Amino acid sequence: MKVLIVGSGGREHAIALAVSKSPKVEKIYCCPGNAGIARIAECTDIKAMEFDKIVFHAKEKKVDLVIVGPDDPLVGGLVDALEDAGIRAFGPRRNAAVIEGSKAFSKELMKKYDIPTAQYATFDNAADALKYLDSAKFPTVLKADGLALGKGVLICNTLDEARNGIKEIMLDKKFGTAGNKVVIEEFLEGREVSVLTFCDGKTIKVMSSAQDHKRALDNDEGLNTGGMGTFSPSPFYTKKVDDFCKKYIYKPTVDAMAAEGRPFKGVIFFGLMLTKDGPKVLEYNARFGDPEAQVVLPRMKNDIIDVCEACIDGTLSKLKLEFEDNAAVCVVLASKGYPLKYERGFVIKGLESFDDRDGYYCFHAGTKKTTKGIVTNGGRVLGVTAKGETLKKARANAYEAVKWIEFDNKYCRSDIGKAIDEA
């Protein structure tokens, strides 16, 4: 079969690698892809939000399945456009992707169906939000309602910080139209865990747990980013936690979406906080996390095509998800200055070091092929991932592999997976 992957980041590279291992797949296409994906797929310079061009390309290449990676096209309705054109697509339709597209919607869903989450209030004008802050407890959390590349969440320790945050989000429009509404939320304390799940509209299957590191600097300092690294599985995600989440969070979420006339098919990412009062939902995403996919998919034993088709066809209950009994750690190599200002175009050396090394991966995110070679082309450049028998071994392997790559202004956190040592 022929498969088209939509997207250009490390997540899509991880998906492409998983797809390439399927004996069912004869050809992989990607729109637009990147320099790493181009090694295993035919990339075409069509952007993820160019729906008409993607549909035309899929028809022209006689594609059998399209896998949509990023949030923007999912929330925008790319799966709807593909299915309406008679093309099989993996991912939620627009009315289901709203679970990520609107934080106000997801909070109201959790409240209506008694799914554990932080207390909150939603505002569509700055004056009311500022008035509410006068009686809020601190720290408090401000969330832009819409998509903001994983950066639309502000943790405010003081009233002044929160007031400035409302100004940034709602008045200065730092995150564009995503800030037309804001959610002000109770600050939750505990261990944060990411859990990816496959859904077919009625059945939900849990993938291996992971933990992301959002802050740009060591010790969880600095600005929020799209993710500076991750590890899987999380030692804090115990069987007791898993049992609770399956009963009170995962299945109720899928059932709630179905009851609302928004059956969810694809991947739901649950951002969880393990509080003293039990697990609570921080956020939903309607797709594979990035960089979570880079540590979860390399450990999945199943043929990803079988899983995608089961989600589309509503037969997920017949499938058993299996993962390797090991661990993986991903360290993101970024351009110095990310997530604010950074330079591009630096030649990347050492990529060949990953060839033919079992258990080591270099997922491309912000890269581009030029006459000079492969160069940096984004804030997050590469995701260096390594497996190991244990989390500590995987972490050691990942940081050893980080040394194999060189480019000007290379930056990474030095403490990805440090929580492993505290478990």
FIZAGU-866640 format. One record per residue (C-alpha): residue number from 1; residue in three letters; x negated, y, z negated. Coordinates in Angstrom, 2 decimals. Each point is the difference from the previous one (the first is absolute). Example, Ala and Ser with C-alpha at 12.3 -4.5 7.8 and 13.67 -1.06 7.14 Angstrom:
! residues 2
R   papa   sese        c1        c2        c3
R      1    Ala    -12.30     -4.50     -7.80
R      2    Ser     -1.37      3.44      0.66
END
This chain:
! residues 423
R   papa   sese        c1        c2        c3
R      1    Met      0.00      0.00      0.00
R      2    Lys     -0.94      3.67      0.37
R      3    Val     -0.03      2.26     -3.08
R      4    Leu     -0.13      3.79     -0.19
R      5    Ile     -1.14      1.69     -3.22
R      6    Val      0.87      3.65     -0.59
R      7    Gly     -2.44      2.08     -2.04
R      8    Ser     -3.66      0.99     -0.24
R      9    Gly     -1.24     -0.61     -3.54
R     10    Gly     -1.62     -2.62     -2.18
R     11    Arg      3.40     -1.53     -0.69
R     12    Glu      0.57     -0.55      3.72
R     13    His     -3.51     -1.45      0.40
R     14    Ala      0.79     -2.49     -2.80
R     15    Ile      3.31     -0.87      1.69
R     16    Ala     -1.74     -0.41      3.37
R     17    Leu     -2.59     -2.34     -1.51
R     18    Ala      2.75     -2.12     -1.57
R     19    Val      1.91     -0.08      3.30
R     20    Ser     -3.17     -1.01      1.89
R     21    Lys     -0.24     -3.15     -2.14
R     22    Ser      3.42     -1.25      1.10
R     23    Pro     -0.18     -2.80      2.60
R     24    Lys      3.31      1.32      1.37
R     25    Val     -1.53      3.30      1.15
R     26    Glu     -1.68      0.30      3.39
R     27    Lys     -0.27      3.78      0.26
R     28    Ile      0.01      2.94     -2.45
R     29    Tyr      0.72      3.61      0.88
R     30    Cys     -0.25      3.03     -2.28
R     31    Cys      1.32      3.57      0.18
R     32    Pro     -2.18      1.94     -0.52
R     33    Gly     -2.46     -2.20     -1.95
R     34    Asn     -3.58      0.89     -0.88
R     35    Ala     -3.55     -1.11      0.79
R     36    Gly      0.23     -3.07     -2.25
R     37    Ile      3.40     -1.14      1.21
R     38    Ala     -1.25      0.38      3.59
R     39    Arg     -2.27     -3.00     -0.57
R     40    Ile      3.00     -2.32     -0.30
R     41    Ala      2.80      1.89      1.77
R     42    Glu      0.62      2.05      3.11
R     43    Cys      0.48      3.54     -1.30
R     44    Thr      2.00      2.67      1.81
R     45    Asp     -0.01      3.69     -0.90
R     46    Ile      3.68      0.18     -0.94
R     47    Lys      0.68      1.54     -3.40
R     48    Ala      2.17     -1.71     -2.59
R     49    Met      2.77      2.61      0.26
R     50    Glu      0.26     -0.15      3.81
R     51    Phe      2.95     -2.38     -0.08
R     52    Asp      0.97      0.12      3.68
R     53    Lys     -3.55     -0.70      1.10
R     54    Ile     -0.33     -2.90     -2.47
R     55    Val      3.25     -1.57      1.23
R     56    Phe     -1.09      0.42      3.63
R     57    His     -3.45     -1.46     -0.77
R     58    Ala      1.52     -3.00     -1.79
R     59    Lys      2.28     -0.71      2.96
R     60    Glu     -2.76      0.51      2.55
R     61    Lys     -2.31     -2.46     -1.79
R     62    Lys      2.88     -2.45     -0.64
R     63    Val     -0.69      0.09     -3.74
R     64    Asp      1.78     -2.65     -2.09
R     65    Leu     -0.40      1.65     -3.41
R     66    Val     -0.82      3.50     -1.26
R     67    Ile     -1.37      0.49     -3.53
R     68    Val      0.37      3.58     -1.24
R     69    Gly     -2.64      0.95     -2.58
R     70    Pro      0.35      3.64     -1.17
R     71    Asp      2.80      1.67     -1.95
R     72    Asp      0.77      2.90      2.38
R     73    Pro      1.22     -2.09      2.96
R     74    Leu      1.94     -2.33     -2.30
R     75    Val      1.79      2.88     -1.72
R     76    Gly      0.47      1.66      3.39
R     77    Gly      1.76     -3.04      1.47
R     78    Leu     -2.52     -1.71      2.29
R     79    Val      1.34     -3.46     -0.87
R     80    Asp      3.50      1.20      0.97
R     81    Ala     -1.31      1.25      3.36
R     82    Leu     -1.82     -3.29      0.69
R     83    Glu      2.91     -2.22     -1.00
R     84    Asp      2.45      2.13      1.98
R     85    Ala     -2.24     -0.66      3.02
R     86    Gly      0.13     -3.75     -0.63
R     87    Ile     -3.52     -0.27     -1.48
R     88    Arg     -0.61     -2.01     -3.18
R     89    Ala     -1.56      2.16     -2.69
R     90    Phe     -1.30     -0.64     -3.52
R     91    Gly      0.84      2.76     -2.47
R     92    Pro      3.09      1.63     -1.50
R     93    Arg      2.47      1.96      2.06
R     94    Arg      0.31      3.71     -0.70
R     95    Asn      2.91     -0.31     -2.45
R     96    Ala     -2.05     -2.44     -2.13
R     97    Ala     -3.37      1.79      0.30
R     98    Val      1.65      2.90     -1.86
R     99    Ile     -1.02     -1.90     -3.15
R    100    Glu     -3.43      1.56      0.63
R    101    Gly      1.09      2.98      2.08
R    102    Ser      1.91      1.60     -2.88
R    103    Lys     -1.12     -0.26     -3.61
R    104    Ala      3.34      1.51     -1.04
R    105    Phe      1.82     -2.85      1.79
R    106    Ser     -2.18     -2.68     -1.61
R    107    Lys      0.41      1.47     -3.49
R    108    Glu      3.77      0.20      0.42
R    109    Leu      0.03     -3.62      1.24
R    110    Met     -1.91     -1.17     -3.08
R    111    Lys      2.29      1.93     -2.31
R    112    Lys      3.16     -1.35      1.65
R    113    Tyr     -1.16     -3.63     -0.13
R    114    Asp     -1.77      0.10     -3.40
R    115    Ile     -3.49     -0.63      1.38
R    116    Pro     -2.62      1.05     -2.61
R    117    Thr     -1.66      3.32      0.84
R    118    Ala     -1.01      3.31     -1.58
R    119    Gln      2.63      2.55     -0.97
R    120    Tyr      0.28      2.77      2.58
R    121    Ala      1.82      3.00      1.43
R    122    Thr      0.26      1.08      3.65
R    123    Phe      0.06      3.59      1.28
R    124    Asp      0.45      1.61      3.40
R    125    Asn     -0.87      3.53     -1.08
R    126    Ala     -3.02      1.32     -1.86
R    127    Ala      1.91      2.20     -2.48
R    128    Asp      1.90     -2.95     -1.49
R    129    Ala     -3.17     -2.12     -0.11
R    130    Leu     -1.91      2.73     -1.84
R    131    Lys      2.84      0.43     -2.50
R    132    Tyr      0.02     -3.77     -0.67
R    133    Leu     -3.74      0.05     -0.74
R    134    Asp      0.56      2.30     -2.99
R    135    Ser      1.46     -2.97     -1.92
R    136    Ala     -2.16     -2.77      1.54
R    137    Lys     -2.49     -2.14     -1.91
R    138    Phe     -3.63      0.01      1.10
R    139    Pro     -1.77     -1.54      1.77
R    140    Thr      2.69     -0.09      2.68
R    141    Val     -0.03     -1.18      3.62
R    142    Leu      1.06      1.97      3.08
R    143    Lys      0.76     -1.88      3.21
R    144    Ala      0.70      1.47      3.42
R    145    Asp      3.11     -1.78      1.23
R    146    Gly     -1.26     -0.95      3.46
R    147    Leu     -3.11     -1.55      1.53
R    148    Ala     -3.26      1.73     -0.93
R    149    Leu     -2.75     -2.48      0.96
R    150    Gly     -0.14     -1.31     -3.57
R    151    Lys     -0.96      3.45     -1.32
R    152    Gly      3.37      1.49     -0.96
R    153    Val     -0.17     -0.98     -3.67
R    154    Leu     -1.29      2.46     -2.61
R    155    Ile     -0.64     -0.92     -3.64
R    156    Cys      0.34      3.19     -2.03
R    157    Asn     -1.34      0.24     -3.55
R    158    Thr      1.35      3.47     -0.81
R    159    Leu      2.96      2.21      0.82
R    160    Asp     -2.21      2.33      2.05
R    161    Glu     -1.31     -2.92      2.07
R    162    Ala      3.55     -1.18      0.64
R    163    Arg      1.17      3.48      1.02
R    164    Asn     -2.90      0.28      2.42
R    165    Gly      0.86     -3.46      1.30
R    166    Ile      3.59      1.01      0.75
R    167    Lys     -1.33      3.06      1.82
R    168    Glu     -2.38     -2.14      2.09
R    169    Ile      2.60     -2.62      0.89
R    170    Met      3.20      2.03      0.43
R    171    Leu     -1.07      3.56      0.80
R    172    Asp     -3.43     -0.26      1.63
R    173    Lys      1.07     -3.21      1.80
R    174    Lys     -3.38     -1.66     -0.57
R    175    Phe      1.54     -3.28      1.18
R    176    Gly      2.29      1.54      2.62
R    177    Thr      3.65     -1.05      0.06
R    178    Ala     -0.83     -2.83     -2.42
R    179    Gly      0.28      2.68     -2.69
R    180    Asn      3.55      1.13      0.83
R    181    Lys      1.01     -2.06     -3.03
R    182    Val     -2.04     -0.83     -3.07
R    183    Val      0.33     -2.73     -2.61
R    184    Ile     -1.16      0.88     -3.52
R    185    Glu     -0.73     -3.22     -1.81
R    186    Glu     -0.92     -1.30     -3.44
R    187    Phe     -3.71     -0.81     -0.27
R    188    Leu     -0.48     -3.73     -0.52
R    189    Glu     -3.05     -1.50     -1.72
R    190    Gly     -1.48     -3.44      0.52
R    191    Arg     -1.76     -2.10      2.63
R    192    Glu      0.94      0.72      3.60
R    193    Val      0.51     -2.97      2.33
R    194    Ser      0.92     -0.23      3.69
R    195    Val      2.09     -2.93      1.23
R    196    Leu      0.72     -0.62      3.68
R    197    Thr      3.02     -2.10      0.93
R    198    Phe      1.52     -1.40      3.20
R    199    Cys      3.77      0.41      0.42
R    200    Asp      2.56     -1.28      2.53
R    201    Gly      2.99      2.00     -1.20
R    202    Lys      1.03     -2.44     -2.71
R    203    Thr     -3.07     -2.02     -1.06
R    204    Ile     -3.18      1.49     -1.45
R    205    Lys     -3.40     -1.72     -0.25
R    206    Val     -2.82      1.43     -2.10
R    207    Met     -3.55      0.35      1.33
R    208    Ser     -3.07      0.09     -2.22
R    209    Ser     -0.22      3.02     -2.32
R    210    Ala     -2.51      2.82      0.44
R    211    Gln     -1.12      3.24     -1.62
R    212    Asp     -0.75      3.19      1.91
R    213    His     -2.20      2.94     -0.97
R    214    Lys      1.59      3.23      1.25
R    215    Arg     -2.27      2.69     -1.47
R    216    Ala     -2.92      1.22      2.09
R    217    Leu     -2.63     -0.16     -2.75
R    218    Asp     -1.31     -2.50     -2.55
R    219    Asn      1.92     -0.46     -3.26
R    220    Asp      3.25      0.86      1.81
R    221    Glu     -0.92      3.66      0.31
R    222    Gly      0.43      2.35      2.92
R    223    Leu      2.82      0.34      2.51
R    224    Asn      2.44     -2.68      1.09
R    225    Thr     -0.95     -1.77      3.24
R    226    Gly      1.47     -2.68      2.22
R    227    Gly     -2.04     -2.51     -2.05
R    228    Met     -3.71     -0.30     -0.80
R    229    Gly     -0.06     -3.75     -0.58
R    230    Thr      1.89     -2.92     -1.42
R    231    Phe     -0.30     -3.51     -1.38
R    232    Ser      2.13     -3.15     -0.01
R    233    Pro      1.33     -1.70     -1.99
R    234    Ser      0.59      2.21     -3.04
R    235    Pro     -0.90     -1.77     -3.26
R    236    Phe      2.75      2.02     -1.68
R    237    Tyr      2.72     -1.42      2.23
R    238    Thr      0.75     -3.10     -2.08
R    239    Lys      2.61     -2.71      0.52
R    240    Lys      2.14      1.68     -2.65
R    241    Val     -0.13      3.28      1.91
R    242    Asp      0.71     -1.79      3.28
R    243    Asp      3.04     -1.79     -1.44
R    244    Phe      1.39      3.28     -1.37
R    245    Cys     -0.52      1.86      3.26
R    246    Lys      1.58     -2.72      2.12
R    247    Lys      3.11      0.04     -2.18
R    248    Tyr      0.41      3.70     -0.75
R    249    Ile     -1.84      1.85      2.79
R    250    Tyr     -0.73     -1.91      3.24
R    251    Lys      3.24     -1.90      0.65
R    252    Pro      2.21      2.82     -1.35
R    253    Thr     -1.69      2.42      2.42
R    254    Val      0.65     -2.21      3.04
R    255    Asp      3.57     -0.65     -1.16
R    256    Ala      0.54      3.74     -0.60
R    257    Met     -1.14      0.89      3.50
R    258    Ala      2.29     -2.65      1.48
R    259    Ala      2.92      1.25     -2.11
R    260    Glu     -0.64      3.53      1.29
R    261    Gly      0.25     -1.23      3.60
R    262    Arg     -3.76      0.37      0.48
R    263    Pro     -1.35     -3.57      0.21
R    264    Phe     -3.77      0.12     -0.28
R    265    Lys     -2.14     -2.14      2.31
R    266    Gly     -3.76      0.40     -0.18
R    267    Val     -2.34      0.82     -2.86
R    268    Ile      1.02      1.73     -3.22
R    269    Phe     -2.95      1.30     -2.01
R    270    Phe      0.81      0.32     -3.70
R    271    Gly     -2.15      2.47     -1.92
R    272    Leu      0.39     -1.12     -3.62
R    273    Met     -1.03      1.34     -3.40
R    274    Leu     -0.39     -2.61     -2.71
R    275    Thr      1.24      2.06     -2.96
R    276    Lys      0.39     -1.02     -3.64
R    277    Asp      3.72     -0.27      0.76
R    278    Gly     -0.58     -2.33      2.94
R    279    Pro     -0.67      0.43      3.75
R    280    Lys      1.57      3.04      1.69
R    281    Val      0.08      1.10      3.64
R    282    Leu     -2.15      3.02      0.83
R    283    Glu      0.78     -0.03      3.71
R    284    Tyr      1.11     -2.05      2.97
R    285    Asn     -1.79     -0.10      3.34
R    286    Ala      1.58     -1.52      3.10
R    287    Arg     -3.17     -1.60      1.42
R    288    Phe     -3.35     -1.58     -0.81
R    289    Gly     -2.05      2.22     -2.28
R    290    Asp     -3.31      1.37      1.18
R    291    Pro     -2.52     -1.06     -1.26
R    292    Glu      2.01     -2.75     -1.80
R    293    Ala      0.49     -1.90      3.26
R    294    Gln     -3.78     -0.20      0.32
R    295    Val     -0.29     -2.19     -3.13
R    296    Val      3.31     -1.88      0.19
R    297    Leu      0.20     -1.10      3.65
R    298    Pro     -3.52     -1.55      0.15
R    299    Arg      1.08     -2.28     -2.89
R    300    Met      3.32     -1.07      1.55
R    301    Lys      0.00     -3.59      1.28
R    302    Asn      3.19      0.29      2.04
R    303    Asp      0.11      0.84      3.69
R    304    Ile      1.15      3.64     -0.09
R    305    Ile      2.06     -0.53      3.16
R    306    Asp      2.04     -2.72     -1.73
R    307    Val      0.70      2.37     -2.89
R    308    Cys      0.92      2.96      2.21
R    309    Glu      2.39     -2.10      2.06
R    310    Ala      1.61     -1.48     -3.12
R    311    Cys      0.66      3.54     -1.27
R    312    Ile      1.56      1.01      3.31
R    313    Asp      2.10     -3.17      0.32
R    314    Gly      1.18     -0.11     -3.63
R    315    Thr     -1.69     -3.36     -0.70
R    316    Leu     -2.55      1.11     -2.60
R    317    Ser      1.50     -2.30     -2.64
R    318    Lys     -1.34     -3.01      1.96
R    319    Leu     -3.58      1.25     -0.12
R    320    Lys     -2.54     -0.42     -2.82
R    321    Leu     -2.50      2.83     -0.34
R    322    Glu     -3.50     -1.18     -0.90
R    323    Phe     -3.15      1.88     -0.99
R    324    Glu     -3.58     -1.08     -0.56
R    325    Asp     -1.02     -0.58     -3.62
R    326    Asn     -2.64      2.73      0.04
R    327    Ala     -0.27      3.79     -0.06
R    328    Ala     -0.79      2.93      2.27
R    329    Val     -1.22      3.55     -0.55
R    330    Cys      0.12      2.87      2.52
R    331    Val     -2.16      3.12     -0.32
R    332    Val      0.98      2.87      2.29
R    333    Leu     -2.87      1.87      1.64
R    334    Ala      1.16      3.57      0.51
R    335    Ser     -1.38      3.21      1.46
R    336    Lys     -1.35      2.31     -2.70
R    337    Gly      2.58      2.70     -0.69
R    338    Tyr      3.04     -2.24      0.54
R    339    Pro      2.92      0.54     -0.62
R    340    Leu     -0.60      3.71      0.68
R    341    Lys     -2.60      1.10      2.55
R    342    Tyr     -2.46     -2.36      1.65
R    343    Glu     -2.02     -0.35      3.21
R    344    Arg      0.43     -2.63      2.72
R    345    Gly     -2.13     -1.50      2.72
R    346    Phe     -2.82     -1.64     -1.96
R    347    Val     -1.38     -3.26      1.45
R    348    Ile      0.71     -3.05     -2.16
R    349    Lys     -2.83     -2.49     -0.40
R    350    Gly      0.08     -3.55     -1.33
R    351    Leu      3.41     -1.17      1.24
R    352    Glu     -1.60     -3.08      1.58
R    353    Ser     -1.01     -1.15     -3.51
R    354    Phe      3.55     -1.34     -0.47
R    355    Asp     -0.03     -2.20      3.09
R    356    Asp      0.12     -3.72     -0.80
R    357    Arg     -0.02      0.59     -3.76
R    358    Asp      2.83     -2.02     -1.53
R    359    Gly      1.91      1.83     -2.71
R    360    Tyr     -1.25      3.48      0.95
R    361    Tyr      2.07      2.51      1.98
R    362    Cys     -0.46      3.54      1.24
R    363    Phe      3.42      1.45      0.80
R    364    His     -0.07      3.15      2.11
R    365    Ala      2.21      2.95     -0.94
R    366    Gly     -1.42      3.30      1.28
R    367    Thr     -2.33     -1.12      2.80
R    368    Lys     -0.40      0.72      3.71
R    369    Lys     -2.06     -1.56      2.79
R    370    Thr     -2.17      2.50      1.91
R    371    Thr     -3.02     -0.04      2.29
R    372    Lys     -2.15      0.43     -3.15
R    373    Gly      1.58     -3.08     -1.56
R    374    Ile      2.73     -0.34     -2.61
R    375    Val      0.36      3.25     -1.96
R    376    Thr      1.97      1.29     -3.00
R    377    Asn      3.39      1.42      0.94
R    378    Gly      1.89      0.51     -3.25
R    379    Gly     -0.08      0.46     -3.75
R    380    Arg      0.20     -3.68     -0.81
R    381    Val     -2.44     -1.62      2.43
R    382    Leu     -0.37     -3.69     -0.92
R    383    Gly      1.34     -2.51     -2.49
R    384    Val     -2.79     -2.35     -1.08
R    385    Thr      1.62     -3.15     -1.36
R    386    Ala     -1.54     -3.13     -1.49
R    387    Lys      1.37     -3.17     -1.52
R    388    Gly     -1.37     -1.86     -2.99
R    389    Glu      0.88     -2.92     -2.26
R    390    Thr      0.86      2.55     -2.69
R    391    Leu      0.83      3.70     -0.02
R    392    Lys     -3.40      0.84     -1.46
R    393    Lys     -1.76     -1.96      2.74
R    394    Ala      2.17      1.59      2.69
R    395    Arg     -0.80      3.44     -1.40
R    396    Ala     -3.73     -0.70      0.00
R    397    Asn      0.24     -1.29      3.59
R    398    Ala      1.95      3.06      1.16
R    399    Tyr     -2.48      2.48     -1.45
R    400    Glu     -2.89     -1.98      1.49
R    401    Ala      1.73      0.23      3.41
R    402    Val      0.50      3.76     -0.44
R    403    Lys     -3.80      0.31      0.27
R    404    Trp      0.04     -1.50      3.50
R    405    Ile      1.81      3.03      1.43
R    406    Glu     -1.57      3.41      0.55
R    407    Phe      1.34      3.28      1.36
R    408    Asp     -0.57      3.66     -0.86
R    409    Asn      2.21      1.30     -2.83
R    410    Lys      0.96     -3.55     -1.03
R    411    Tyr      1.84     -0.01     -3.32
R    412    Cys      1.67     -2.65     -2.14
R    413    Arg      1.09     -0.49     -3.57
R    414    Ser     -2.35     -2.15     -2.08
R    415    Asp      2.66     -1.34     -2.37
R    416    Ile      2.51     -1.85      2.20
R    417    Gly      1.16     -2.98     -2.03
R    418    Lys     -1.66      1.17     -3.19
R    419    Ala      3.20     -0.92     -1.82
R    420    Ile     -0.94     -3.60      0.75
R    421    Asp     -2.71      0.25     -2.62
R    422    Glu      2.57      1.12     -2.58
R    423    Ala      2.50     -2.80      0.67
END
